[in-house]
């Protein structure tokens, strides 16, 4: 009995920030996400009574890895620079979608947390930008669509 062949293609992942389509990703990575906090925390009192508290933190941090020679490196730096000139953080939309497996992450607001430090080497290197998503909406395709 044969199993169906699975497909993954980074070209099917599209990332849009502030109207710029981001590409020119790094050799081993494009975009990765970390949750702000675990979904719940647990405590056990002195009498053994356990309590699980839900965490209502919907934030995520996205790490975007691009090649230093890519157009997207300049675009991300342009977005960062414009955001730094604003008196208050204005709307800056973030949207990532994987057309093959259906994963999506989106937020109406994002804020640049870290810029890549320059480095020079014999060949072109990668640059990482960290972006904070305060109210990230996620749709993960795990058999059924689950939106969290």
Kinemage of the C-alpha trace (Angstrom):
@kinemage 1
@onewidth
@group {chain A} dominant
@subgroup {mainchain}
@vectorlist {calphas} color= white
{ca unk a 1} P 0.000 0.000 0.000
{ca unk a 2} L 1.497 3.305 -1.034
{ca unk a 3} L 1.135 6.588 0.761
{ca unk a 4} L 0.560 9.883 -1.025
{ca unk a 5} L 3.588 12.042 -1.627
{ca unk a 6} L 3.669 15.195 0.505
{ca unk a 7} L 4.815 18.513 -0.899
{ca unk a 8} L 6.407 21.550 0.703
{ca unk a 9} L 7.651 24.572 -1.191
{ca unk a 10} L 8.858 27.787 0.449
{ca unk a 11} L 7.765 29.601 -2.709
{ca unk a 12} L 4.168 28.899 -1.613
{ca unk a 13} L 4.671 30.987 1.547
{ca unk a 14} L 3.893 34.633 1.091
{ca unk a 15} L 4.658 37.364 3.586
{ca unk a 16} L 3.288 40.886 3.345
{ca unk a 17} L 4.241 43.697 5.731
{ca unk a 18} L 2.912 47.215 5.283
{ca unk a 19} L 2.153 46.582 1.625
{ca unk a 20} L 5.617 45.194 0.832
{ca unk a 21} L 5.851 41.580 -0.320
{ca unk a 22} L 8.807 40.073 1.503
{ca unk a 23} L 11.032 37.540 -0.268
{ca unk a 24} L 14.749 36.891 -0.741
{ca unk a 25} L 14.659 34.672 2.318
{ca unk a 26} L 17.665 33.163 4.030
{ca unk a 27} L 19.148 29.826 3.071
{ca unk a 28} L 17.735 27.892 6.022
{ca unk a 29} L 14.830 30.048 7.126
{ca unk a 30} L 12.234 32.568 6.097
{ca unk a 31} L 9.923 33.393 8.977
{ca unk a 32} L 9.519 31.738 12.355
{ca unk a 33} L 7.130 32.537 15.190
{ca unk a 34} L 7.217 32.422 18.966
{ca unk a 35} L 4.191 32.790 21.211
{ca unk a 36} L 4.300 35.587 23.783
{ca unk a 37} L 3.479 33.239 26.649
{ca unk a 38} L 2.214 29.698 27.166
{ca unk a 39} L -1.563 29.333 26.706
{ca unk a 40} L -2.013 28.515 30.403
{ca unk a 41} L -0.132 28.308 33.672
{ca unk a 42} L -0.661 25.974 36.599
{ca unk a 43} L -0.185 26.383 40.340
{ca unk a 44} L -0.676 23.936 43.154
{ca unk a 45} L -1.523 25.320 46.583
{ca unk a 46} L -0.153 24.091 49.884
{ca unk a 47} L -3.232 21.909 50.353
{ca unk a 48} L -2.740 20.239 46.959
{ca unk a 49} L -5.528 22.130 45.188
{ca unk a 50} L -4.479 22.752 41.571
{ca unk a 51} L -5.525 25.775 39.536
{ca unk a 52} L -4.941 26.293 35.834
{ca unk a 53} L -5.150 29.887 34.663
{ca unk a 54} L -5.710 30.752 31.035
{ca unk a 55} L -3.333 33.258 29.587
{ca unk a 56} L -5.064 35.784 27.343
{ca unk a 57} L -1.852 36.892 25.663
{ca unk a 58} L -2.399 36.544 21.914
{ca unk a 59} L 0.914 38.097 20.968
{ca unk a 60} L 3.645 36.539 18.874
{ca unk a 61} L 7.113 37.531 17.771
{ca unk a 62} L 8.069 36.856 14.166
{ca unk a 63} L 11.700 36.438 13.173
{ca unk a 64} L 12.155 37.225 9.496
{ca unk a 65} L 15.376 36.051 7.844
{ca unk a 66} L 16.390 37.587 4.510
{ca unk a 67} L 19.576 37.737 2.493
{ca unk a 68} L 21.463 41.033 2.853
{ca unk a 69} L 21.477 41.395 -0.939
{ca unk a 70} L 17.686 41.068 -1.287
{ca unk a 71} L 15.258 43.871 -2.082
{ca unk a 72} L 13.290 42.843 1.006
{ca unk a 73} L 16.242 43.719 3.266
{ca unk a 74} L 15.965 47.303 2.021
{ca unk a 75} L 12.146 47.224 2.243
{ca unk a 76} L 12.186 46.000 5.848
{ca unk a 77} L 14.743 48.638 6.781
{ca unk a 78} L 12.532 51.285 5.111
{ca unk a 79} L 9.523 50.119 7.138
{ca unk a 80} L 11.578 50.141 10.346
{ca unk a 81} L 12.882 53.650 9.656
{ca unk a 82} L 9.393 54.993 8.912
{ca unk a 83} L 8.049 53.440 12.111
{ca unk a 84} L 10.812 55.036 14.184
{ca unk a 85} L 9.879 58.487 12.860
{ca unk a 86} L 6.236 58.145 13.974
{ca unk a 87} L 5.218 59.782 17.224
{ca unk a 88} L 2.977 56.792 18.032
{ca unk a 89} L 2.837 53.381 16.407
{ca unk a 90} L 0.511 53.577 13.437
{ca unk a 91} L -1.204 50.655 11.750
{ca unk a 92} L 1.305 48.398 10.000
{ca unk a 93} L -0.297 45.210 8.711
{ca unk a 94} L 1.423 41.832 8.841
{ca unk a 95} L 0.190 38.807 6.911
{ca unk a 96} L 1.802 35.415 6.307
{ca unk a 97} L 0.105 32.604 4.444
{ca unk a 98} L 1.234 29.167 3.326
{ca unk a 99} L -0.812 28.226 0.267
{ca unk a 100} L 0.042 24.521 0.534
{ca unk a 101} L -0.854 23.720 4.139
{ca unk a 102} L -3.163 26.671 4.879
{ca unk a 103} L -1.255 28.157 7.845
{ca unk a 104} L -1.937 31.875 8.311
{ca unk a 105} L -0.739 34.501 10.772
{ca unk a 106} L -2.017 38.061 10.586
{ca unk a 107} L -2.182 41.238 12.650
{ca unk a 108} L -3.297 44.768 11.870
{ca unk a 109} L -0.396 46.145 13.875
{ca unk a 110} L 3.217 45.100 14.107
{ca unk a 111} L 6.277 46.737 15.605
{ca unk a 112} L 9.933 46.189 14.820
{ca unk a 113} L 11.764 45.010 17.945
{ca unk a 114} L 15.250 44.282 16.645
{ca unk a 115} L 17.326 45.176 13.643
{ca unk a 116} L 20.073 43.003 12.262
{ca unk a 117} L 23.580 44.047 13.159
{ca unk a 118} L 25.819 44.489 10.135
{ca unk a 119} L 28.452 41.889 9.428
{ca unk a 120} L 30.629 41.252 6.411
{ca unk a 121} L 32.003 37.971 5.189
{ca unk a 122} L 33.376 36.309 2.072
{ca unk a 123} L 29.870 35.597 0.806
{ca unk a 124} L 26.488 37.277 1.237
{ca unk a 125} L 25.022 36.698 4.663
{ca unk a 126} L 21.574 36.597 6.199
{ca unk a 127} L 19.855 39.309 8.244
{ca unk a 128} L 17.183 38.782 10.906
{ca unk a 129} L 14.437 41.239 11.822
{ca unk a 130} L 12.247 40.658 14.882
{ca unk a 131} L 8.678 41.934 14.650
{ca unk a 132} L 6.126 42.008 17.491
{ca unk a 133} L 2.512 41.075 16.697
{ca unk a 134} L 0.345 42.177 19.665
{ca unk a 135} L -2.929 40.547 18.554
{ca unk a 136} L -1.867 37.820 16.158
{ca unk a 137} L -4.661 35.820 14.552
{ca unk a 138} L -3.522 32.331 13.632
{ca unk a 139} L -5.126 29.682 11.470
{ca unk a 140} L -3.260 26.407 11.673
{ca unk a 141} L -4.209 23.573 9.353
{ca unk a 142} L -4.143 20.398 11.425
{ca unk a 143} L -6.666 18.259 9.611
{ca unk a 144} L -9.329 20.875 10.324
{ca unk a 145} L -8.819 24.617 10.337
{ca unk a 146} L -8.225 25.791 13.872
{ca unk a 147} L -8.229 29.539 14.434
{ca unk a 148} L -6.703 30.794 17.664
